[in-house]
Amino acid sequence: MVWTKQRLNNLFFFLGCAACVVMLFTFDVSFVELWQHLCHAGYWLIPIIGIWLVVYGLNAFAWLAIIKGNVGKEEIVNRKLSNSKFFWRIFRLTITGYALNYATPVGGLGGEPYRIMELSKDIDQQHATSSVILYAMMHFFAHFWFWFLSIFIYLALVLVGDMPMTTAIGTVLGVIILFCLLAFYVFSRGYRHGLVVYVLGLIGKIPFLRGWSRRFRGRHASALRNIDAQIAALYSQDAKAFYSSLVLEYSSRMVQSLEVMFMLLLFGIDNGGGLNGLLLTYLHSVLIVAFTTLFANLIGFLPMQIGVQEGGFVLSIAALGLSAALGIFVSIICRVREIIWIAIGMALMKIPTPTASPREGSSKVEDMN
């Protein structure tokens, strides 16, 4: 089993490395132009890249809240780690998981299985699976809240005369509101009743996967029911962990918006300067990130969202009345940041970390609280 996990680890590692190479050769600009953009960014690259330490830190705390709420007072298999060491493991898995998600189509085909494989070294397989699924659900749930609340930010800016409102814009905003409300309903059912068995049932309706789904559900029926029960239990029994994770995930999107704000400031766009000008610039940045992530997730089947993210930035920045050249610059710098963090994530996969070990002379282990 250890050998199999090592092979999988190597597979994920080479997948991420290949993604870095592909991304380097899929820029829509020459390397000369790329270098010119990087020189233009200059020292601003430090806060642009560094802000993601905070983003990933918030993501890690959100996932840790879910793990604590999911496992609760029960024993954690083969774990003898301090809280600080365990957080480091979660922080590392957060970065590597997102790095793999960037590298694969339909984000999650690489990152989530890797997280389950690694987390199962510290807690039992079922809790590891349910914790990763719960966090993935929370990650998308927070996305919908980010998009939903960003609409009201836009409407507030309309009221102060900063943003336009037309019939077309109103229609688009209305569609997004309905889309988010539908998502809230689906997520609420998933959190109350579990989601794994239902999703496998949907997969079973796909012609080429019908047999595999039936066999998989037959072999793992009890484990799948337990995972769904654990998913439902977090929402109903530990509301504090649920909402703490939601707030942390939502906060990470707001912090992520600073990345775009730094680039706007780099181009001298500060809406008059001062506190009010910076606040307005930040709110514009939130809207840019909200529209771009919505656009990218709607077409998220493309590996590394090649071309989708760039188009989203150009469209969202143009919608605010800014130049398309700025949109291209923002998209290129964000792509460079992704490559850097993918490389960091791949490196972290090969850095040994303290692994859980059984308590001597006893099967009991310390709980996480």
N, C-alpha and C positions, 0 to 999 in steps of 0.2 A: 504493500500500500504506500509506503514511504517513497519507494522508487517510482510508482505511478504518479504521485503528487509532484515529484521532482521533474518528471518528464512534462507534466502539464505546466509547471512553473516555467520551464525552458520554452515551451510552446508559446505561452503568453508573452514571455520576454522577447522572443524573436518576432512575434507579431507586432509588438510595440515598436521595435527597432525598424522593422520594415515600414511601418506607418510614418515614422520620422523621415525616412528616405523619400517615400511617395510624396509627402507634404512638401518637402524641399523642392521637388521637381514639378509640382503642380501650381506654383505661383503663376498668376497671370501677368507678371512683370519679369523683366530680365534680372539677373543677379546684380547688374550695375544699378538698375533702378531700385532694387531691394536695398542695396547698400546705401543709396542716397536717402531712402526713407529712414533707415536705421540711424544714419548720421543726423538727420533732421530731428529724430526723437531724442538723440543724445542722452543726457543724464535722466531724462524723464522715463527712460526704460527701467530704471531702478524701482521707482514707485509703481510703475505699471505692472511689472513682473512681481514685485514684492507684495502688492496688495492681495495676491492670491494665497499667500501664507495665511492671511486673516480669513479669506473665504473658505479655504480648506479646513482651517481650524474650527470655524463655525459648523461646517459640514460634519467634522469629526465629533464635535460635542453633541450635535443633533443625533448622530448615529449611536453614540454612547448612551444618550438618554433612552433611546429605544431599546438597546441591549439590556440596560438595567431594568427598565420597565417590563421587558419581555421575559427575562430570566428570573427576576425577583429574588425571593429568598431560597429558591431551589439550588441544589448543588450544581456547580459548574465543573464539567468533566475535565480532569487533568490540568488544573490551573493552579499555579502558585506564583502569582505576579502581583506586585504592588499596583495601586491605582495609577501611579504615574507611568509605570512601564506598560500597563495595559492601554492607557490612553495613547502612548507612543505607537503601539501596534495598530490601534484604530486609526490614528492620524496617518500612519504610513499606508495602510490599506485604503484609506480614503483617496490619497494622492494616486497610488498605483491603479486603483479601480477606475478613477476618472480618466487616467491616461489610457487605459485599455478601452474605455468607452469611446474616447475620441477616435481610436484606431479601428473600430469595428462598425459595420452597418447596424442600424437599429440599436443604438447605444444601449449596452447592457449585455450583449452577447458575449463580451469578453470580461468586462469588469465585475459583473455580479457573480458568475461562476467562480472567478478567482477569489473574490471576497468570501464566498461560502467555504471554499476549499481551505483558505487560510484561517478563517475564524473558527472552523471546526477543530482546530488544534487546541483551542482554549475552552470552547463549550461544546456540548453534544451537537450532533449533526442536525437534528430537527430544530433546535433553538438557533443554530447558526443560519439555517435556511430561512426560518421565519423572520429572524432579525434582519437579514439582508433584504428579503422581500418587503418587510415593513418599511425599511429605510428607503428602498426604491420607490415604494408607493408614496412615502412622505415627500421625497424629492420632487416627484411630479405633482403631488397635491399642492406643495408650496409654489410651484411654477404657476398653477392656475390661479392661486391667490395673488401672486405677483401681477399677472396679466389683468386680473379682475380689478384690483385696487389701482393699477396704473390708469385704467379708464377714468377713474374719479380724479386722479391727478390731472389728466388731460382736461376734464370738464372744469376743474378749478382754474386752470390756466386760461380756458376759454372765457370764464367769468371776469377775469382781470384783463382781458383783451390781449393776451399774449399768444393765443392759439386761435386758428380759424375754426368755424363750424359751418359745414355745408350739409346738404341732404346726403351726399355720398359718404361723407365722414360719419354722419350720424347713423347711417345704415350699417356701416362697417362696425362701429362701436356696439350697436345693438346686436349684431350677429355674434361678436366676441362675448358679450354678456351672456347671451343664451348658451353659447358653447361652454362657457365656464360654469354656468348653473347646472347644465347637464352633467358636466364632469364632477361637480360637487355631489350630485345625486348618486352617480356611479361609485364614487369613492366611499360615500357614506354606507352604501350597501356592502361594499368590499370590507370595510372596517368592522361592520357589525356581524357579518356572516362568513368572513374569509373569502379568499379569491382563487386559491390554487386549484381546487377541484373544479370550480366553474370555468376557469381559463382552459384547463386540460380538456373539459367537455367541449369547449368551442374549437380547440385544436382538433379534437376527434371528428369534427364535421368536415375537415379538410381532406379531400380524397386520398392523397398520398400519405397522410399522417394518421388516418383513422385507425389502422391496425396497431401502430406503435402506441397511440394514446390509450387504447383499450387495454393493451398488455401492461403498460406502465401503471395505469390506475389499478389494475388487478393485482400486480405484485406489491404495490406500495399503498394500498388503500388505507390501512391503519395510520401509517406515517403521514399521509396527505391530510387525513382528517385531523390529526394532532396539530399539524402546521397551521391549518385553517383555524383551529380552536385557539392557538396561541396568538394569531393575528387578531381575532375577534376579542380576545381577553385584554389586550393592551388598551384598546379603545374603551372598553366597558369598565375595566378594573383599575387602570392607572391613567386617569385623565391628565395628571400633572406631567407625566413623562410624554404623553401624546402632544399636549399643547406646547410644552417646552421645546420639543423637537421641531414643531411647526414654526414657532417664533424664530428659532435659531436658523432654520432653513430659509425662511423669508428674509431674515436679516442678512444672510449671505448674498442674496440677490441685490439688496440695497448697497452692500459694500462693493459688490462687483461693479456697480454703476460708476463708482469712483474711477475705475479704469478709463472709461470713456470720457469722464469729466477731465481727467489729467490731459487727455489728448486734445480736447477742445481748448483748454487753457494754453496748451502748447502752440495752438494756432491763433492765440490772442482773442479767443471767443469767451468773454466773461460777462456779457450782458450789462456792461456799464461798470463792472467792478463793485467793490464793496460787499458787504454781507448779503444784501438783497440780490446783487448780480451773481454772486457765487451760488446762492440758493437756487436761483432760476436756472443757472447753468447745470447744477446738479439734477434738478427735476427734469430738464431736457435730456440729460444723460440716462435717467431712469426710463424715460419713454423710449429712447433709442434702444436700450438693452431689452426692454419688454417686447417691442415690436420685432426686433431681430431674433430673439429666442423663440417667440411664437412662430415666426416664419420658418426658422430652422427646424423646430420640432414637428411642424406639420409635414415637412419633407425630410424627416429624420432617418429615412432608409439609406441615404447616401453615406458611404464611409467618410468619416471626418467632415461630413457635410460640405464636401468640396463644392465651391461655387455658391452654395445656399447661404452660408453665413455672410460671404462677401456681398451677395445681392441684397440680403437683409439690411446690412449696414448702409449700403448706398441708398436704398429706398427710404429707410427710416430717417436718415440724415437729410436727404433731399426733401422729405415731407415737412421738416422743420425749417425749410427755406435756406439750408446751408448748401455749400457746393458739393457736387459729386466727387470732386478730387479729395475732399476731406473724408468722404465715405470710403473711398479706396484706401486712403492712408490708414484710417482706423481699422479696416478689415485686415490689411497687411500686417500691421503691428500686432493685432490680436492673434493672427495666424502664427507669427513668430513666437509670441508668448505661449501658445499652445504647444509648439514644437519643443520649446525649452522645458515646459512642465511635463510633457510626455517623456523627454529624456531623463528628467529628474525621477519620474515615476518608475521608469525602467531600471535606473540605477538603484533605487530603493528596493526593488525586487531582489537584488543580488547582495544587499547588505544584511548580514545576519542580525537577527534580533532575539532577545530572550524568549525562549519558548516555554510553554506551560509544562509543569512537571507534577506528578502526583505527590500528595503529602505523605511523608514517610510514616508507615505504620498505621495509616488510616485512609479510608476512602473519602473522608470528609475534606472539604475544601472551604476556604473563606468565601463568603458571598461578596458581591460587588458593592454593597452599600456601606 
